Amino acid sequence: MTEPISLGISSLSLLRSGIERPAYDRSKTTSRLVHIGVGAFNRSHLAVYLDDLLSLGESGRWGEFGIGLLEGDRALNSALTEQDYLYGLLLMDNNDVRYRVIGSLTGHLFAPAAKEAVIARLASPDCAIVSLTVTEGGYFIDDATRRFLENHPDVRHDLENPNEPKTWVGFVAAACERRMAARSAPFTLLSCDNVHGNGGVARTALLSFAELRDPALTQWIERNVAFPNSMVDRITPRTTDENRAAIAEKFGVRDLAPVVSEPFRQWVLEDNFIAGRPAFERVGVQMTSDVAPYEMMKMRLLNGGHSTLGYSGDLLGYSYIAEAAGDPLLRDLLTRFMAEVRPTLRPVPGINLDEYTASVVNRFSNIAIRDQVARICSDGCAKVAKFLVPSLRDLLAAGQDPQVLPFVIASWLHYLRGFDENGRPMTISDPGLAAMDPFRDAGGGDARLALEARSVFGDIATAYPRVVEAVQAILDDMRRHGVREAIARALEVARTA
């Protein structure tokens, strides 16, 4: 086997002819967009849209400069630096695999080692957009109360050490303070996280932090920063050593920072920018004045559907979502789940819901993606609260008697035992798991103890006692007869309801 070529500017011309690579002059690309949290999703989504625009000859001002806040970003910074900030996107669609080099990223800073450089970059009038992928928990907003977590240790640190921040709010507030003092230009803060009303959440977080720091700063932000909402979608599993080896063997490239994704992508973006923006509409981004119906559709059908497959799939011993989607019983459960949830949706302009739900099933069935069930099951408290409970509440408020949603919740509670149907241990990764301590400490059999956790379920247990009874009956069925029989029974009830 020929030794793979190390990815970098000098080696682009040496890559095999079938590999798509930047055709534009990267030396003339500047970065009016600074992105905080350059993880796999950012590199498979926003950075790719920018690369597409640059390939069309769109203004070279709209490259991306990356910022890494977490310790895990140290290795990514080293890898990207070694490759001149190039990396590959491995697109996998069942048996069709393609590799493409992305060139829109022009630089990257590891923030803990370069705090002053990061603040200066964010404060520069050349920076017109600061974008974020910092995960749901990175906004320091309590799920139940929607209040800013001002006593979080990292928030307290940033308030007490304004020139040595750790968090994105600390860095951005420091940059805003400098812009205010210099009477500098406004900018847009663009959240790309899978968070309901993500622009509003980012606004609440930054303004709450600023108010604790300096009321004058709060007023400046209110006048000079825009916070558009957005809905993002592209399945991007963790990159594995197997993926890296496949890139080296199949495409002849040594890539230290590749990302893997499905071909499908979607971005619905509120057209609310205060200092200019790229022509995103040229590359398929849907610009709109109201993101909410698209966001609701995606969160309730796709994200809720992921949880539907994930918890039952993990209990049945599946490692990958495509395996779970290939099980006829679980596929039927997913289909029934989406049919039950659809009446809760608002009209979605330009979207055929029959086609959308069919696409969800097809995407989950993509065997090449190998999206880990464990990834989908992580952060369960937050995901159940965001992706399942709102649909359940809407159906109950409309006088409906949902069958599949209580099953999915019961499957999550059964999953919290920590081992699958064959007795094999499962890794539960959930920062919010303490909310389930009363349920788990009592043996994991009393559904009421779980549904009374207001941070996850709000007041559903008291407002709708019949739901507690329904979840309890399903949980008992799972514990007595196993998950597969319980699914079959729940589907039969749903069919006859």
C-alpha positions as CSV (number, residue, x, y, z in Angstrom):
1,M,0.0,0.0,0.0
2,T,1.3,3.5,-0.9
3,E,2.0,5.7,2.1
4,P,-0.9,8.1,2.6
5,I,-0.3,11.8,1.8
6,S,-0.4,14.1,4.9
7,L,-3.1,16.7,4.4
8,G,-1.9,20.3,4.0
9,I,-1.8,23.3,1.6
10,S,1.4,22.0,-0.1
11,S,-0.2,18.5,-0.7
12,L,-3.5,19.5,-2.1
13,S,-2.4,19.2,-5.7
14,L,-1.0,15.7,-4.9
15,L,-4.4,14.3,-3.8
16,R,-6.2,11.8,-6.0
17,S,-8.2,13.3,-8.8
18,G,-11.6,12.2,-7.4
19,I,-11.2,14.1,-4.2
20,E,-13.0,17.5,-4.1
21,R,-10.8,20.2,-2.7
22,P,-10.9,24.1,-2.4
23,A,-10.7,25.6,-5.8
24,Y,-10.5,29.2,-4.4
25,D,-7.4,31.0,-3.2
26,R,-7.3,30.4,0.6
27,S,-4.6,33.0,1.0
28,K,-7.1,35.7,0.1
29,T,-9.8,34.4,2.4
30,T,-10.4,36.4,5.6
31,S,-12.6,35.6,8.5
32,R,-15.4,38.0,9.4
33,L,-17.0,35.0,11.1
34,V,-15.5,33.7,14.4
35,H,-16.9,30.4,15.6
36,I,-16.7,29.2,19.2
37,G,-16.8,25.5,19.6
38,V,-15.3,24.0,16.4
39,G,-16.4,20.4,17.1
40,A,-17.5,17.8,14.6
41,F,-20.9,19.3,14.0
42,N,-19.6,22.8,13.1
43,R,-17.1,21.3,10.7
44,S,-19.8,19.2,9.0
45,H,-22.3,22.0,8.8
46,L,-21.6,25.8,9.0
47,A,-18.0,25.4,7.8
48,V,-19.2,23.4,4.8
49,Y,-21.8,26.0,3.8
50,L,-19.0,28.6,3.9
51,D,-16.8,26.4,1.8
52,D,-19.6,26.0,-0.7
53,L,-20.0,29.8,-0.9
54,L,-16.2,30.4,-1.3
55,S,-16.3,27.8,-4.1
56,L,-19.0,29.8,-5.9
57,G,-16.8,32.9,-5.8
58,E,-18.7,34.5,-2.9
59,S,-16.7,37.2,-1.1
60,G,-13.6,35.8,0.6
61,R,-14.4,37.9,3.7
62,W,-16.6,35.1,5.0
63,G,-14.1,32.5,6.0
64,E,-14.3,31.0,9.5
65,F,-11.8,31.5,12.4
66,G,-12.2,28.9,15.1
67,I,-12.0,29.1,18.9
68,G,-11.7,26.1,21.2
69,L,-12.7,26.5,24.8
70,L,-12.4,23.0,26.2
71,E,-9.4,20.9,27.2
72,G,-10.3,18.4,24.5
73,D,-9.8,21.2,21.9
74,R,-6.1,21.2,22.6
75,A,-5.5,18.2,20.4
76,L,-7.9,19.5,17.7
77,N,-6.0,22.8,17.6
78,S,-2.7,20.9,17.2
79,A,-4.1,18.7,14.4
80,L,-5.7,21.6,12.5
81,T,-2.6,23.7,12.8
82,E,-0.4,20.9,11.4
83,Q,-2.8,20.6,8.4
84,D,-3.0,24.4,7.7
85,Y,-6.5,24.3,9.1
86,L,-7.7,22.0,6.3
87,Y,-9.7,18.9,7.2
88,G,-11.7,16.3,5.4
89,L,-15.5,15.6,5.3
90,L,-16.3,11.9,4.9
91,L,-19.8,11.7,3.4
92,M,-21.4,8.3,3.9
93,D,-24.6,7.1,2.4
94,N,-25.0,3.3,2.8
95,N,-22.5,2.0,0.2
96,D,-21.6,5.4,-1.3
97,V,-18.6,7.0,0.4
98,R,-17.1,10.3,-0.6
99,Y,-14.3,12.4,0.8
100,R,-14.0,16.1,0.4
101,V,-11.4,18.6,1.7
102,I,-12.9,21.7,3.4
103,G,-10.9,25.0,3.3
104,S,-13.2,27.6,4.9
105,L,-11.5,27.4,8.3
106,T,-8.6,29.9,8.2
107,G,-7.3,29.6,11.7
108,H,-7.9,28.3,15.2
109,L,-7.0,29.3,18.8
110,F,-7.0,27.1,21.9
111,A,-8.6,29.7,24.2
112,P,-7.1,28.5,27.6
113,A,-3.6,29.2,26.2
114,A,-4.4,32.3,24.2
115,K,-7.1,34.3,26.1
116,E,-5.9,37.8,25.1
117,A,-5.7,36.7,21.4
118,V,-9.2,35.3,21.6
119,I,-10.7,38.5,23.2
120,A,-8.9,40.6,20.6
121,R,-10.2,38.5,17.8
122,L,-13.8,38.8,19.0
123,A,-13.4,42.5,19.7
124,S,-12.0,43.3,16.3
125,P,-14.4,45.4,14.1
126,D,-13.5,43.0,11.3
127,C,-15.5,40.3,13.2
128,A,-19.1,40.7,12.1
129,I,-20.5,37.4,13.3
130,V,-19.7,35.3,16.3
131,S,-21.2,31.9,16.0
132,L,-21.6,29.1,18.6
133,T,-21.8,25.4,19.1
134,V,-21.4,25.0,22.8
135,T,-24.0,22.2,23.5
136,E,-27.3,22.6,25.3
137,G,-25.7,22.9,28.7
138,G,-23.2,25.5,27.6
139,Y,-25.7,28.4,27.9
140,F,-26.0,28.1,31.7
141,I,-29.8,28.3,31.5
142,D,-31.9,26.1,33.9
143,D,-34.2,23.9,31.9
144,A,-37.1,24.1,34.3
145,T,-37.0,27.8,35.3
146,R,-35.3,29.3,32.2
147,R,-33.2,31.4,34.6
148,F,-29.5,32.1,34.1
149,L,-27.2,30.0,36.4
150,E,-25.4,32.9,37.9
151,N,-23.9,30.7,40.6
152,H,-22.3,28.2,38.3
153,P,-18.6,28.0,39.2
154,D,-17.4,28.9,35.7
155,V,-19.8,31.9,35.6
156,R,-18.6,33.1,39.0
157,H,-15.0,32.7,37.9
158,D,-15.6,34.8,34.8
159,L,-17.4,37.5,36.7
160,E,-14.5,37.7,39.2
161,N,-11.7,37.4,36.6
162,P,-13.0,39.4,33.6
163,N,-9.7,39.3,31.7
164,E,-9.2,35.5,32.3
165,P,-12.5,34.0,31.1
166,K,-13.3,30.3,30.8
167,T,-16.8,30.4,29.2
168,W,-18.1,31.8,25.9
169,V,-20.2,34.3,27.8
170,G,-17.1,35.6,29.6
171,F,-15.1,35.9,26.4
172,V,-17.9,37.5,24.4
173,A,-18.7,39.9,27.3
174,A,-15.1,40.9,27.5
175,A,-15.0,41.6,23.7
176,C,-18.3,43.6,23.9
177,E,-16.7,45.7,26.7
178,R,-13.8,46.5,24.4
179,R,-16.1,47.3,21.5
180,M,-18.2,49.6,23.8
181,A,-15.1,51.4,25.0
182,A,-13.8,51.9,21.4
183,R,-17.2,52.8,20.0
184,S,-16.7,50.0,17.6
185,A,-19.0,48.2,15.2
186,P,-22.0,46.0,16.2
187,F,-22.0,42.3,15.5
188,T,-24.3,39.2,15.3
189,L,-24.2,36.4,17.8
190,L,-25.4,33.3,16.0
191,S,-26.2,30.1,17.9
192,C,-26.0,26.9,15.9
193,D,-26.9,24.6,18.8
194,N,-29.8,22.2,18.9
195,V,-31.6,24.3,21.4
196,H,-35.2,25.5,21.3
197,G,-35.2,29.2,20.4
198,N,-31.4,29.2,20.4
199,G,-31.0,32.9,19.5
200,G,-33.2,33.9,22.4
201,V,-31.4,31.5,24.8
202,A,-28.0,33.0,23.7
203,R,-29.5,36.5,24.2
204,T,-30.7,35.6,27.7
205,A,-27.3,34.1,28.7
206,L,-25.2,37.0,27.4
207,L,-27.5,39.8,28.8
208,S,-27.8,38.1,32.2
209,F,-24.0,37.8,32.5
210,A,-23.5,41.4,31.4
211,E,-26.1,42.7,33.9
212,L,-24.1,41.0,36.7
213,R,-21.0,42.6,35.4
214,D,-22.0,46.1,34.3
215,P,-25.5,47.5,33.5
216,A,-24.0,49.8,30.9
217,L,-22.6,46.8,29.1
218,T,-26.1,45.3,29.0
219,Q,-27.5,48.4,27.4
220,W,-24.7,48.3,24.8
221,I,-25.4,44.7,23.9
222,E,-29.1,45.4,23.6
223,R,-28.4,48.1,21.1
224,N,-25.5,46.5,19.2
225,V,-25.9,42.7,19.0
226,A,-28.4,40.7,17.0
227,F,-29.4,37.2,18.1
228,P,-31.0,35.3,15.1
229,N,-32.7,31.9,15.8
230,S,-31.7,29.0,13.7
231,M,-32.6,25.3,13.1
232,V,-29.7,23.1,12.2
233,D,-29.7,19.4,11.1
234,R,-27.0,17.0,10.0
235,I,-26.3,13.6,11.6
236,T,-22.6,13.8,12.6
237,P,-21.4,10.8,14.6
238,R,-18.1,10.7,16.4
239,T,-15.2,10.1,14.1
240,T,-13.5,6.8,14.9
241,D,-10.1,5.3,14.2
242,E,-11.9,3.1,11.7
243,N,-12.9,6.2,9.8
244,R,-9.4,7.6,9.8
245,A,-8.0,4.3,8.6
246,A,-10.6,4.1,5.8
247,I,-9.6,7.6,4.6
248,A,-6.0,6.6,4.5
249,E,-6.7,3.3,2.7
250,K,-9.5,4.4,0.3
251,F,-8.5,7.9,-0.5
252,G,-4.7,7.9,0.3
253,V,-4.9,10.8,2.8
254,R,-3.5,11.1,6.4
255,D,-6.1,13.3,7.9
256,L,-5.7,14.2,11.6
257,A,-9.1,16.0,12.0
258,P,-11.7,14.4,9.7
259,V,-15.4,14.5,10.3
260,V,-18.1,12.0,9.2
261,S,-21.6,12.8,8.2
262,E,-24.6,11.9,6.2
263,P,-25.3,13.6,2.8
264,F,-28.4,15.3,4.2
265,R,-28.1,18.8,5.7
266,Q,-30.6,21.5,6.6
267,W,-30.3,25.0,8.0
268,V,-33.2,27.3,8.6
269,L,-32.0,30.7,9.6
270,E,-33.8,33.9,10.8
271,D,-32.7,36.8,8.6
272,N,-31.7,39.0,11.5
273,F,-28.1,40.2,11.1
274,I,-26.8,43.6,12.2
275,A,-23.4,43.8,10.4
276,G,-23.9,41.8,7.2
277,R,-23.9,38.1,6.5
278,P,-22.8,35.6,3.8
279,A,-25.3,34.9,1.0
280,F,-26.3,31.7,2.7
281,E,-29.4,31.4,0.4
282,R,-27.1,30.7,-2.5
283,V,-26.1,27.3,-1.0
284,G,-29.4,26.0,0.2
285,V,-29.9,27.7,3.6
286,Q,-33.6,28.7,4.0
287,M,-33.7,32.3,5.2
288,T,-37.0,33.1,7.1
289,S,-38.6,35.5,9.5
290,D,-39.8,32.6,11.7
291,V,-37.7,29.6,12.5
292,A,-40.1,28.2,15.2
293,P,-42.2,25.8,13.0
294,Y,-39.2,24.2,11.4
295,E,-37.5,23.9,14.8
296,M,-40.5,22.2,16.3
297,M,-40.8,19.8,13.4
298,K,-37.1,18.8,13.7
299,M,-37.0,18.5,17.5
300,R,-40.3,16.6,17.9
301,L,-39.9,14.3,14.9
302,L,-36.2,13.8,14.3
303,N,-34.8,14.3,17.8
304,G,-37.7,12.7,19.5
305,G,-37.5,9.8,17.0
306,H,-33.8,9.4,17.8
307,S,-34.7,8.9,21.5
308,T,-37.5,6.5,20.5
309,L,-35.0,4.3,18.7
310,G,-32.1,5.0,21.1
311,Y,-33.4,3.8,24.5
312,S,-35.2,0.7,23.2
313,G,-32.3,0.0,20.9
314,D,-29.8,0.1,23.7
315,L,-31.9,-2.1,25.9
316,L,-32.1,-4.6,23.1
317,G,-28.3,-4.6,22.6
318,Y,-27.9,-2.6,19.5
319,S,-24.8,-0.4,19.2
320,Y,-25.8,1.7,16.2
321,I,-29.0,3.6,15.2
322,A,-29.1,2.0,11.8
323,E,-29.2,-1.5,13.4
324,A,-32.1,-0.3,15.6
325,A,-33.9,1.2,12.5
326,G,-33.4,-2.1,10.7
327,D,-35.4,-4.0,13.4
328,P,-39.0,-4.2,12.0
329,L,-40.4,-3.8,15.5
330,L,-38.4,-0.7,16.3
331,R,-39.0,0.7,12.9
332,D,-42.8,0.3,13.5
333,L,-42.4,2.0,16.9
334,L,-40.6,5.0,15.3
335,T,-43.3,5.3,12.6
336,R,-46.0,5.2,15.2
337,F,-44.2,7.7,17.3
338,M,-44.0,10.2,14.5
339,A,-47.7,9.7,13.5
340,E,-48.7,10.4,17.1
341,V,-46.6,13.6,17.4
342,R,-47.5,15.1,14.0
343,P,-50.8,16.6,15.2
344,T,-48.9,18.8,17.7
345,L,-46.9,20.6,14.9
346,R,-47.6,24.0,13.4
347,P,-47.9,24.3,9.6
348,V,-44.3,24.3,8.2
349,P,-44.0,26.4,5.1
350,G,-42.5,24.5,2.1
351,I,-42.3,21.2,3.9
352,N,-44.3,18.0,3.0
353,L,-44.5,16.2,6.3
354,D,-45.1,12.8,4.7
355,E,-41.8,13.2,2.8
356,Y,-40.1,14.6,5.9
357,T,-41.0,11.6,8.1
358,A,-40.0,9.2,5.4
359,S,-36.7,10.9,5.1
360,V,-36.2,10.6,8.9
361,V,-36.6,6.8,8.7
362,N,-34.3,6.6,5.7
363,R,-31.6,8.7,7.4
364,F,-31.7,6.6,10.5
365,S,-31.4,3.5,8.4
366,N,-28.1,4.7,6.8
367,I,-25.8,1.7,7.6
368,A,-22.7,3.6,6.7
369,I,-23.1,6.3,9.3
370,R,-22.7,4.0,12.3
371,D,-24.2,6.6,14.6
372,Q,-23.7,5.3,18.1
373,V,-26.8,4.5,20.1
374,A,-24.8,5.6,23.2
375,R,-24.4,9.1,21.7
376,I,-28.1,9.4,21.1
377,C,-28.9,8.2,24.7
378,S,-26.6,10.6,26.4
379,D,-27.9,13.7,28.2
380,G,-31.3,11.9,28.6
381,C,-32.8,14.3,31.2
382,A,-32.3,17.3,28.9
383,K,-33.4,15.4,25.7
384,V,-36.6,14.0,27.3
385,A,-37.4,17.5,28.6
386,K,-36.9,19.1,25.2
387,F,-37.9,16.5,22.6
388,L,-40.6,14.4,24.3
389,V,-42.3,16.3,27.1
390,P,-43.6,19.2,24.9
391,S,-45.4,16.9,22.5
392,L,-46.8,14.9,25.4
393,R,-48.1,18.0,27.1
394,D,-49.7,19.3,23.9
395,L,-51.5,16.1,23.3
396,L,-52.8,15.9,26.9
397,A,-53.9,19.5,26.8
398,A,-55.9,18.7,23.6
399,G,-57.7,15.9,25.4
400,Q,-55.8,13.1,23.6
401,D,-54.6,9.9,25.1
402,P,-51.2,9.2,23.7
403,Q,-49.9,5.7,23.7
404,V,-46.4,5.8,22.2
405,L,-44.9,8.8,24.0
406,P,-45.6,7.2,27.4
407,F,-43.8,4.1,26.1
408,V,-40.8,6.0,25.0
409,I,-40.6,7.7,28.5
410,A,-41.0,4.3,30.2
411,S,-38.2,2.9,28.0
412,W,-35.9,5.7,29.2
413,L,-36.7,4.9,32.8
414,H,-36.1,1.2,32.2
415,Y,-32.8,2.2,30.5
416,L,-31.7,4.0,33.7
417,R,-31.2,0.6,35.4
418,G,-27.9,0.7,33.5
419,F,-27.9,-2.8,31.9
420,D,-29.6,-4.2,28.8
421,E,-31.9,-7.2,28.3
422,N,-28.9,-9.5,28.3
423,G,-27.5,-8.2,31.5
424,R,-24.7,-6.3,29.9
425,P,-23.8,-2.9,31.5
426,M,-24.6,0.3,29.6
427,T,-22.8,3.5,30.1
428,I,-25.1,6.3,31.2
429,S,-23.8,9.8,30.4
430,D,-26.1,12.5,31.7
431,P,-25.0,15.7,33.5
432,G,-28.6,16.1,34.8
433,L,-29.0,12.5,36.1
434,A,-29.3,13.8,39.8
435,A,-32.9,14.7,38.9
436,M,-33.6,10.9,38.7
437,D,-31.9,10.0,42.0
438,P,-35.2,9.5,43.9
439,F,-36.4,7.1,41.2
440,R,-33.1,5.2,40.9
441,D,-32.5,5.1,44.7
442,A,-35.9,3.5,45.1
443,G,-35.0,0.7,42.7
444,G,-36.2,2.2,39.4
445,G,-39.7,0.8,39.6
446,D,-41.9,3.7,40.7
447,A,-42.6,5.9,37.7
448,R,-44.2,8.6,39.9
449,L,-40.8,9.4,41.5
450,A,-39.4,10.0,38.0
451,L,-42.3,12.0,36.6
452,E,-42.4,14.3,39.7
453,A,-38.9,15.6,38.7
454,R,-40.0,19.1,37.6
455,S,-36.7,19.9,35.9
456,V,-37.6,17.2,33.3
457,F,-41.4,16.8,33.4
458,G,-42.7,20.1,34.8
459,D,-46.1,19.6,36.5
460,I,-47.2,16.7,34.3
461,A,-47.4,14.3,37.1
462,T,-49.9,16.4,39.1
463,A,-51.8,17.9,36.1
464,Y,-52.3,14.5,34.3
465,P,-52.2,11.6,36.8
466,R,-53.3,9.2,34.0
467,V,-49.9,9.6,32.4
468,V,-48.2,8.4,35.5
469,E,-50.5,5.4,35.5
470,A,-49.7,4.7,31.8
471,V,-46.0,5.0,32.2
472,Q,-46.1,2.8,35.3
473,A,-48.0,0.1,33.5
474,I,-45.5,0.0,30.6
475,L,-42.6,0.0,33.0
476,D,-44.0,-2.9,34.9
477,D,-44.6,-4.7,31.6
478,M,-41.0,-4.2,30.6
479,R,-39.7,-5.4,33.9
480,R,-41.9,-8.5,33.8
481,H,-41.8,-9.6,30.2
482,G,-38.9,-7.7,28.5
483,V,-38.6,-4.8,26.1
484,R,-39.6,-6.6,22.9
485,E,-42.9,-8.0,24.2
486,A,-43.7,-4.6,25.8
487,I,-43.1,-2.9,22.4
488,A,-45.3,-5.3,20.6
489,R,-48.1,-4.8,23.2
490,A,-47.7,-1.0,23.0
491,L,-48.0,-1.0,19.3
492,E,-51.1,-3.1,19.3
493,V,-52.7,-0.7,21.7
494,A,-51.7,2.2,19.5
495,R,-53.1,0.5,16.4
496,T,-56.5,0.0,18.1
497,A,-56.7,3.3,20.0
